[in-house]
Every structure is written in C-alpha cells, then in structure tokens.
Amino acid sequence: MNIRNFSIIAHVDHGKSTLADRLLEITGTIPKDKLKPQLLDSLALERERGITIKLAPVRLNYTLNAIPYTLNLIDTPGHVDFSYEVSRALAAVEGAILLVDATQGIQAQTLAHGLSALEQNLTLIPAINKIDLSNADIENAKKQLIETFGFAESEILLVSGKTGEGVENLLKAIIGRIPAPKLSGANVIHLEGGNKATPRLKALIFDSFYDPFKGVVAEVRIVEGQTPPNQSPIMFLGTAAQGHVLEAGVFTPALTPADQLKAGEIGYIATGIKEPDLVRVGDTVATDFSTAPLPGYKEVKPMVFVGLFPIDADEYFELKEALAKFRLTDPAFSYIPEQSQALGAGFRCGFLGLLHAEVVQERLSGEFNVDLLATAPSVEYLVDGEILTNPSALSTFHSIKEPWIALRIFVPQIYIGPVMELVQDKRGKFLNMQHFGVAVELSYEMPLSEMVSNFYDRLKSVSSGFASLDWELLDFREVEAVRVDILVSGEKVDALSTIVYRPKAEGFGRRMVEKLKEVLPRQNFVIAIQAAIGGTIIARETISPFRKDVTAKLYGGDRTRKDKLLEKQKKGKKKMKMVGRVEIPQEAFLSILKS
C-alpha cells in the first residue's frame, strides 16, 4: 500500500506547525500564494497565543521514484495539558517524527511523547529542527537523542521548518522508514440470498466536532473495509447509537468529500447525529453490531476542577448546550451540574491542568459566545474514602487525602538552585537528578494542589523561561488540610471556599482578603472582608465607604449642629448596611483565579 500515516511530536514551541507548513508547501497540498504561517492552527486562540491546542489531520500527496504516495499527517500540541490530544493522534498512525529544537535540545514533552510513541510500537524518525539559527547546537542535540533514545547518528535528520532545508529528505524517510498500514483479511460481510459481499467497515474515532447541518462529524482512521455509500446506516459500538453516512471525505486540510474511505486511510464521516453524547472519541464505527470493537483509548482523568457559571442566570441552558458540543472537540474536558448560593446554577468542570482550564474558558467565550464566571481552581480530594471536587461541600471529616504527582523538570544547570528552592517551598520531595549535557532532569514527588497555584508561572520566572516539566498522577496521601472560607459583610461566598494545607492556611487567607479589597467596588457603607477556618477568623480587611460631607452647608454656630448631622448620617449608613447586599463583580473572581 502506498499510504503512510504519521504524526509530528515535540515539546511546545519546537517548530511542529512550521514544519507542517513546509510539508504542505513542498507536496503542493496548498499553493504557495495561499499558504499562511501555522496553517493547521485553525483556532483563533491558537494563532493569538502561538501554540497548538488541537490535533489537526491533513492529507498530503507526494511522488517518489514515479510512485504516488498518500501521506496522512496529524499535527499535535506540545504542552503537557494537551497530551491527551497527542495520545489520540498516536493511536491512529504507524510512525512519528520526533522533532527537537537545535537551540534547546530535548525537553520534558519531547521525552514524554517519544516514550509514549515507543510504547505503542510506532516507528520514530528523529529530526533536529531550526538548524538555520545562529545559536543552533546541532552536535549537542544529536548527542542527547543518541543517549536518551538510543538512535544511531545516521538515523537523525537535520531540517529547517522555516527555510525548507532537509524537508525533502524527511519526506523520503517517511516513505522509506514508516511501515504501510497493516490490513486484516476479515473485512467482508456475506449477504443472504446470493454470493455478493460488501466490505465490512471498522474505524476508530480519534476526534469529532459538531456541524449544524451535518450533525456530529467523526474524524476516523479506517482499520478494516471501507465506508459504505452515502445514506447507508452505520453503528457506534460503544454507545449502541445508529446514524447514516451523510458524507465521507478527507482533510486537505479543508473537508473534501470523497467517494469512499478505504482501509488504512484517515478522513471524516458526517453522521447526521444531532446528540453529541452518542458519538464518543475512542469508539468504533462499524456497519453492523456484530463487529468486535477496537481497543479505543485509556479513559482520561481530570486533575483540576473549576466551577463555571453563566453571568446571566437565563443563559443556563445555552451554557449547558455549549458544554455538550464543546466536549465533542475536547474529550479531556468533563462537566456536571452544580448549585452555588453565591452564583446560582452552573457546572463543576474538570480539566487536565490550568492552561487547559484557561483555554477552554476562552474558547467557550469566543466560539460559543457564552459569558462565563469562573471560581478558583481546586483538585480532587478523598474525604473519608469519598471523592470531593467542590471545596465548599467539605464539612466534618475524619481523614482527608490529596493527590500527589511524579514531577520531572528539565532545566539548564545554572538554574538548578532556584528551581529546587521553588519545588521545596511547594512541599516537593526530591528523588533524583540526571544530567543530559548542559541540561538536568530533576525528579520530584509533589502535591497536585501546590502545582495548580501558579507553580508553572513561577517555574518559568525562576528559570528565565528555560525550564520545562512533565508530570503524572501517583496516588492519594494523607494531608493536614482545612477549608478556608471567605466572608463578605458577614455572608459566606461559597464559590471562594478553598481547601488549603494547614500550615499555609493563614497566609493564604491573608492574601485572599487583600486581593479582594483591591478588586471589590466601594459602597456607601463599610464592607468587612474576612477569611475564616470554621468559626475562627484568621484575616480581615475593611473597605471604607463613600462619605458625603453632610456638614459642608453649615457655617458658624454651635458644635452640636454638626454632631447632629453626623449622627443622622451614621444611622442611615447602619440601616443601609442591613439592607445593602454586596455584589461581587466578575473581575473579582477572575483576579482570584489568576492569583
């Protein structure tokens, strides 16, 4: 078969999308005059931030030695929060280009994605990118690849995604080294009443999105058989749902209809199904329910939880519909309904990390036009053996356990001291140190709750942006923790309740009330902002009221005239405080989330 399915995997900002642009240009998939930088990064947010968030498939056609080849490329993200996108892409291909930045060498996600590809028995093609830069250290990058993954020096290719140097050799290596898709012989269904046979369809869904006219569009890798003609019924084995083939086609990278998709190919099937929950990533599409399902994907587990609430309570159902459609494009995201005294009806949403949470909120606002209000991020706790994701629901308990992670940090040697100091401050336990040329890999165990409180930003700050990290969940361990509540004018704001490590609780409460004092608007009465553990107040700030000078109109006369007016004003303010309710604006919640 003249088909090659491959992915590009690398650490964030190592040039995956730029290399994909050169592949599109050299194979003539996109005319040069229509090619724009990072073409496969189609989301507005991807272009704005300069990072890849979604995997992106595209079909390339290339002729080598007068033989035409079909190359199916899946471009992937590099950030640790989007590693689930990478795992789904790797399950749909036979090989991967392992890309390393010549100026930075191997970093955390290079190692994580490379090992993940090897676990799935994929063929890896090592390539060093950005060789055109003056500060490129090609020999050190080669040495790291040889020592870390055991590649031979002759296997390593040198490319420049920017200038196109070495990309032709890379295309030849893709055809020469990556195996063609393996085909199963059991791919026909024998029809009753004759000798006719039709190809049996078996395909893996690696991604999906919603189209208002075509319903759910499943992005698939055809494992056996071929897609049936349009309007033919298809089955989803995991959900027992049934749909119809409205359209099948390939990515060029736009959706391009094709007569049919055959075994080994990557493309899309428009299912006509209007209920998003019926088509799930990792499910098997088939032409009959007797087909054995494909293994699918490991169930992803959310790590960070944030409450999302509509600013206008009337938009609750619009938000619910938007979340259902959004989950199609991002199966790592999860949500369940939640009720808050302060914010009303909303949803407790699960994410893979803080960047993931931030990106999802921005995409919901930008793509679905939903105005959201978010609570402070929290992690999952085990309270007396039961899972707790909402801190405000914590009451009396006998034991509480928090999640711990295995943390790997890649950092240049000159920044080891500040990085170790930061991790120790975050309750990290040092395990090991491994040298890779001028870089060092530090291994730690650390509570996940410490990582979701601005750890990544501080790591980048103390390492001048050079450090990178990778992590995975270990287990749950006992912790001495308390719930810190925030009271505004004596009323508890449940959306701001947080579970905190006991020795750090007072400092956390003090920072919260100071931050709220900055962002809450002044009223005509005194506002007391307090942090409390149970019935004990641990921190307090007071917002002074607006004060009208009621004595301005007086001139001369007895002092008692002034006192009488001030006393009258005091009574009015006291009455106002009793009936006045402090509204907490969205900016207050957003500033707490960012801090």
N, C-alpha and C positions, 0 to 999 in steps of 0.2 A: 504493500500500500504506500502511496506517495503522500501520506499525511503525517505531520509531526505536530504534536501538542506540547506546548511548553509554557513556562511561567518565567517572570523575572522577579527574583527575590533579593532583598538587600536591606541594610539599615536605612532609616529615614534620611533623605537628602543626599543619597549616594548616586543619584542620577538615573533612576529607573525610567521615569517618564520621558526624560530627554533621549535616552537610548531607544525607547519605544518610538519616539518621533522619527529618529533616523531609520529605523526598520520600516516604518510606514512610507518614508520618502524613497529609500533605496529599492523597495519592492514595488513601487509605483501604486500602492494602495490609495494614497492621497496625492493628487497633483501638487507639485512644489508651490504653486501660487496660492493654493488653498490651505496649505499646512500652517498651523499656528502652534506656538510653543505649548508643550504639555497637552496635546490634543485629546488624549484619552481621559484627562482630568476634566470631566464634563460638568461637575457640580460647581456652582458659582463660589461656594465656600472653599473648594479645593484650589481654585485659581486665586482667590483672595488670600488664603493662608500659605499657598505654595507647597502644600502637602497632598499626598494621595490618601483619600478616605475610603473609596470604594474600589473593589476589584473591577477591571474593565477588560472584556474579551474583544478580540478583533481577528479577522481572517486576513492572512497575507498570502499572495501568490508569487512564487519565485521559481525561475527556471535555472537548473544547474545541469550542465552537460547535455543540453537539449531535452532534458526530462522535466516536465512541470511538477512542482510540489505545492501542496496546500499546507501552510503553516498557521496553526491556531495559537495565538499568543493571549495569555491572560496577565495583564499588568496588575501588580499588587501594592498595597500600602506598606510602609516601613515601620510605623510607630507601634510600640508594644500594645497599645489599646486596641489596635485593629488586627491583631494576629489571627483572629478567627476568620477574617476575610482571606488571609494567606492560606490557612489550613484547608479551606473550601476550594481554593484555586488549585492547590497541590493535588487534591483528590481527583481532579478532572484531567490531569496531564500525565505524561510519561517522563518528562525531564524538566530541568530548570536551569536558568542562567544565574549563577551566584555572583552578584556584582559587588565589587569592593572599590571604594573611593581611594585613588592613589595618594591623596593628601592626608587621609585619616586612617587608612588600614582597616582591619577587622574591628567591628564594634558589636555591641550586645545583640542586636537583632540579626546581624549577619550570621552569628553563631547559632542563635535560636532557630532561625528559618532554615539554615543549612542542615542542622541536625534533624529537624522535622522532616525535611525532604528525604534525607538518607533513611530515616525510619520507615518511610513509605516506599523504599526501594526505587527512588527516582534517580535518573542519570543527571549528575551535576556537571555543568560546564563553568569552570571558574574564569571570571573575566575581571580585569583591573580597568576601571573607568577613569576619566579625567586625566589621561596621560599627556594632554596638551598643556596642562597648567605648569607654571614655572616652579612651583613648590611641590610637584609630584615626587613621591618617594617610591618608585616602582619596585626597587630591589627589596625594600622592607615589606611592602605589601605581598610580594611573591613569597618571601620567607615565612610570613605569617600564615599564608594559605597552605604552604607545604607542611609547616609544623602543626597547624591546627586540624586540617582535614586530610593530610597525607597525600595531596595531589603531587604528581610529577611535574617538574618545571615545564616540560614540553606541552603539558595539558593547558597551561594558563595562557589565556589570550589577552592581548593589550588592545583596548578600544578607547575611542573618544566619542561619547554621545553627542557632543557639541559640533565637532568638525566632521564626523563620519569616518575617521581613520580606524581601520581594523574591523569595521562592521560587516564588510563583505566576507571576511574570514570567519566572523562569528556566524553568519548565515550558513556558510558551508559546514561549520562544526555542528550546527543544529541538525542539519540533514544527515551528516555523517555519523554523529555520536548518539543522538536521541533515537530510541527504537520506535518503529511504527506501532500503532495501536494493535493489541492482540485481539483477535476475533474469535468468538465462541461459535462452535458448529451448531449449537441448539438454538437456532433463531428462526424456525418456521412453525406455523400453525397449520395443520391439515384440516381442511374444511370438510364438513359432512356432504355426502351426495356427489363426490367427484374426486379427482386426483389433484385438483388445484391446491396450491399452497401460497400463503401470503407471509411475508417476513414478520416475525414476532418483534415487537418493539420493547426494548428495555432501556430506559435512560435515567441518569442521575440528575436531580435538580441541584445546581450549585449556587443559584441566585434567582431572584424574581423581583418583579416590580408591577405596579398597578397601572393599567391604561383604562380610561373611562369608556372607551369604545370596544376594546378587545378583552376586557377583564384582566385577570391575572396573567402576566406573560412570564413563563418559566424559562430561565436560561439553563440549558441542558447539555450534558455530554452523552451522546448516543453510545451505549455499550453493546447492544445487540440489535440486529434488524434494521428497520428504517421507519420513518414517520409515515403513517397512513395518509391517504388523500384527505383534502380539506373536508370538514363536516363529519369525519369519522370519529366515533367515540374513543376516548382514552380514559384510563383509570389511574387513580393515585392510590398506591397500595397502603401507605401509612394511614391516610385519613378515610379510606374507602369512598372517596369522592369520585364523581364522574363528570367529565367535561367533553368538549369537542375540539378538534383541531380547526381553529378559525384561520390560522396562518402559521406556516413554519418558514424559517429562514436563517440567515447568518448575519454576523456583525461585520460591517465594512468601514468604519465602526458603526455607521447608522444601521437601523434594522432594514435588511434587504431580503424580501421574500424569495424563497427557493421552492422548486417542485417538491423536493423531499430532502430529509437529512438521513445520511446512511451511517452505519456502524463506524465508530472512530471519530466522527465529526462533532464539532461543538457549534451550537446555534441556539435558537429560541423556538418555543411553541406558544402561540397565543391560545389560551384555553377557554375563553368565554366565561369563566367562573367569576362571579361578582363578589363572592365572600372570601376575603383574604385568608382567613384561617384554614381554608380547605386545601391550600397549596403551600406546602412547607419545604424549606430548604433541607436537603438530605433525603427527601422522599424519592420513591421510584415511580416513574411514569411507564405504563405498560398498556398493551391493547387488550389484555384480559386479566382477571383477578387470580388466575391460577399460576401466574408467573411468580417465581421466587424473588423477593425483594433484594435490592443491593444493600451492602452494609451501612451506607449512609455516613453520618458524622457523629463524633462524640458530642453529647449534649453540653452546650456551653453554660457556665455558671456565672451569673452576675456577681460582681465584687463590691460595687459602690451603689448606694441607694439614695435617690433624691426624690422628694415629693414635688410633683408638677401640678399646678392648679391654674384654671383659667382666671384671668383678671376679672372678666365679666362672667358671673355665675350662669348667665343664659347660654354661654358658649360651651357648656359641659359636654353636650352630645357631639358638637363639632370636633372638640378635642378628642373624644373617645374614637370617633371615626378616623381622625387623622393618625392617631397612635396605631390603629389596626392596619392602616395602609402603609405607615412608615415601617412597621415591623417586617413587612414583606421584603423591604430593601435592606434591612439590618436585623437578621435573626438573633444577634447577640443582645439585642435590646429586649427588655421584658417589662410588663406593667400589670398592676392590679388596682382596683378601686380603693380609695382611702377617704376618710372623712376627718376634717380638721375643724376644731372650734373656731380657730382664728381665720382660716381661709376657705372654709366650706368644703364642697365636694371636689375631689381631684383624684390623682393616681400616684401610687408609690412605684417608681420606675427603677429598674435595675440596669447598671452599665458595667462595662469591663474596666473602666478607670475614669479619672477626672477629665482627661481630654475627650474621651468618648462622650461623657455626660454633657460637656460644653458644646461639642459639635452637634449632638442630637438636638439640643435646645435651639441652637442657631438654625439648623435645618428645618425644624418644625415651624419656627417663626417665618423663615424665608420661603420654604417650598409649600407650606400648608396654610400660611397666613394666620397662625394661631398666636394670640398674645398670652404669654405664659409667665407665671410667677413660680420661682423655684425655692425650695427650702435648702438648708445646709446639708452637705453630703454626709452620709454615715455608712458604716459597714454592717455586716450581718453578725449577730451575737447568738450564742447558745445560752439561754437563761433557764436553769433547772431542766436542761435537756431539750427545750423547745426553741425553735428558730425565732429570732426577733429582728426585724429590719427597721422598725419605726421607734426611735428613742423615746417618744412621748408615751408609748404604751408600756414602758418599764415601770413596774410598781415594786412591791416587796419580793425579794428573791433570796434563795439560799446560796446559789453559786452562779457565776457568770463567766463564760469563756469567750475569748476573742480570737479571730483568725490570725494566724501567723504565716508569713511568706518566706520562701527562699529567694534571696535577692543577689543578683550578680551585677556588679558595676564595673564597666570598662573606663579607665581614666589614665591620662598621661602621668608618668611617675612624679612630676613636680607638684601635682595636686593631691597626692595621697593623704597628706596630713589634714588639710581642711575637710576632705570628703569623709575620712574616718571619724573626725570630730563631729561632723553633722550626723552621721549614722548612729554614733554612740548617744548623742543627745536625743535621738528618736527611739531609744531603747533597743538598738540593734545589737546582736551578738555576733562577734567576729568568728569566722570559720576558717578561711583560707585565703592565701594570696598567690597568684600565679602570674609570671612575667611573660609578656609577648613583645619582645623587642623593647621599644620605648614606652609601651602601654602596659598596664597592670590590670588583672581581673581580681576584684575583691569579692569574696563570697560572705554573705551575712544571712542571719535569720532576723526578722523584724516584724512587729505587729503591723497588720494592714492598715489599722486606724491611723497610725503615725504617717503612713505614706499618703493618705488622702488629704492630709493637712499640709498643703503647699510644699511637700518634700521635693517634688520634681523641679519646681522653680528654684528652690534654694540649692539643689544639687548643681543645676546649670550655672547658678550665680557663683558658688564657691570654686567651680572648675573652669570659669570663663567660657562656659558653653561646650567644653570638650568632653565631659563625662556622658556616658550613655548607660542605660540599665535594662535589665530583663528580670522578670520575676514570675513565680508560680506559687500557688497555694500549697501550704504544707499541712497544717492541722489546726484544731482549736485548743487553746490553752487557758487555764485559769488566770483571771486578772482581777486586781482590786480596782473596781470601777464604780463610779457614781453617776447619777443623772443630774446634769446642771440645767435648771430651768431659768428662763428669762421672764421677769415680770415687768410690765409697763403699766404705770399707775395702778399697781396692785393686782392687775389681771395677768394670769399666766398666758404667754404666747406659745402654744404647743408646737408650732412649726419651728421654733428656735431651740427646742429642747435637744440636748446633746449628751451622749454617754462619753465620759472622759475618765482617763486613768487618774485615780485618786490624788497622787502627789502633784499632778498638774492642774487639778480642778480649779483652785483659787486663781492661778494665773490666767487660765482660760476664761473664767467668769469675768475677771477684771478687764481683759481685752475686749470681750463681747460688749460690756456696758459702755466702755469708752468709744467703741466703734459706733454703737447705736446712738450715743449722744451726738456724734458728728453728723449722722445721716437723718435722724428724726427731725421733722419740722417743729419749730416752736409753736406753742399755743397761747391762749390768753390766760392760762393757768399753769401752775408748776407741774412738771411731769417727772415722776421718780422712776428711774430705770434700775432694776435690781437683778442680781444673779443669786440663785438660791440652790442649796442642796437640801432636799426635804423641806423642813421648816426653818432652816438656818440661812440667813442672808450672808453671802460671802463677799459681795461687792455692790457698790451703789454709785450712781451718778444722777445729778439733778439737772434738768433743762429748765432754765429760768423763763418766766413768762414774758410776753409782751406787756409793757406797762405804759398806760396812758397817764400823762401828767395832769391829774384832775385839779391840782392846785394852781395851775397856770393863770386861771382867770382871777385869782384873788389879788388884792392889793391892800397892804396895810392891815389894820385891825388886830383882833385878839388871836393868839396861837390856837385856841380851841376851835376856831372856824376851820383851820387847815386839818386838825386832827379828826374833826367830824367827817370831812370829805374822804380822808384816807381810810377811816374805819368803814365807811359805806362801801368804798371800792373793795376792801378786804372781804367783806361779807358777800359781795357779788361774785368775786373770784372763787370763794369757797363753794358757793351754790353752783357756779359754772363747772367746777371740777367734779361735782357729784353727778351732773347730767352729761358732761362732756365725755366723749369716747375718743381715745387716741387712735387715729387711723395710721397704720404702718404702710408707707408707700413701697412700691415695687423696688425702688432704688435701694431701700434699706436691706431687703432680702438679697438683692444682687451683690451688694457690697459685702455682706456677711459671707455669701457663697464664695466670693473671690478671695476673702481674707482667710 
